[in-house]
Amino acid sequence: MKVIQHSAKTLQTALVSDQQDLAKLYSKYTKEERRLLEGGFHAGEPGSLFQPITVHSDSDWIPAHPEEPQDFQSFYRDPYRKTPNASHNTIYIQTIGSFGEVGVQTDQYVESLRQYCQAFFYGLSVKLLPAVTVSETGCSFRVNSNSHNLQILTGDLLRFLGNRKPKDAFCIVGVTMIDLYPKDSWNFVFGQASLSMGMGVFSFARYDDNFYSRNYAGRLKKRLQPKQGDYSVFDGYYTPPISSTLLLRSCKTMTHEIGHMFGIRHCQWLNCVMQGSNHLEESDRRPLDFCPICLRKLQVSVGFKIGERYKALLHWMEDDQRQTSRPEEACAHQSALYFPKPTEAFHASKLWLRRCLDILEKKDKL
């Protein structure tokens, strides 16, 4: 295992910049906000909120895909990056295909994703578009010759999303429980995006713990070779069971890919949700939120107060506990077929957010 440990000076330049106008912009943060952000300079030290990146094998993203690191200055000066404005300030989520049996639990899972994105990209509106079937997209599909599961073609889905993108959209993202492929020569892809068009499509299929086992329920029992245009093969097709781990992984993927829509590239500074990942184990190592450098990139794009954003995320994670704090409320939810939000896997993130808020709210306690 290799630890990528940048010096405090390198991280300070990446966060603040050595250009006067950007340093002046940074000085507008409160003393408490700067204390939080500058905690990244001491990554990995005892009690630090932030950790250095660890590379576990040559198959990890950084050794497999060498990229130029993007500091705040290069992000801010990028002439091609997109920023929300008054007429383009909504993130749209388009579900494609089944997300499980039609019912309350599936609806609540999709709504939980929307609410999480609303908190993560605090200050922007996040809306769900009406769900569509695979057949409605008109996309090409195939059976993967190795894993024997159904896959749908990303390029066709992006064209569909482009035609469906509302006028007030900052971006539109398609999400599906069906595996994806970008072209015939590729085995699969987790997702694909067109940053210039503000569109992306991502699959959660491989976030099923059993995906790589021979017992995976999404493997077709027969060696089917379905004809293009015959979408009946998707009727009743397997989708992963909704769990806390699936929700956590879905939230990471959604926010990572939408982060790219702002022009934020893969992070190579600190452990961060914007790190690239080549495989599920690497993706699971990523934290749920930004490092200070990537947080500043998003904050300058949207304009939120850092503490307000953290409060919104913490509220999302604790929301069900508050709603069912009294027995009579719990009974009311059960009678309405309410399924508590599965946030058990978010426990470490809740503790981290509380520590961040302790720093940001320290002034109020003095």
Protein Blocks (a to p, Z undefined) as FASTA:
>chain_A
ZZddddfklmmmmmnopafklmmmmmmpcfklmmmmmmmmmgoiahiabdcdddfbfkbm
klmmgcddddfklmmmmmkbccddfklccccdddedjebjcdfklmmmmmmmmmmmmmmm
goiacdddddddfklnopacdddfklopacddfklmmmmmmmmmcfklfbdcdddfbdcd
fbfkbmbdfbdcdfknopacddfklmpfklmpmklmkbcfbacdddehiamlmgopacdd
ddfklmmmmmmmmmmmmmmmnopacdfkbgcfkbccfbfklmmmpcfbdcfklmmmmmmm
nopafklmmmmmmmmmmmmmmmmmpfklmmmmmmnopacddfklmmmmmmmmmmmmmmmm
mmmmZZ
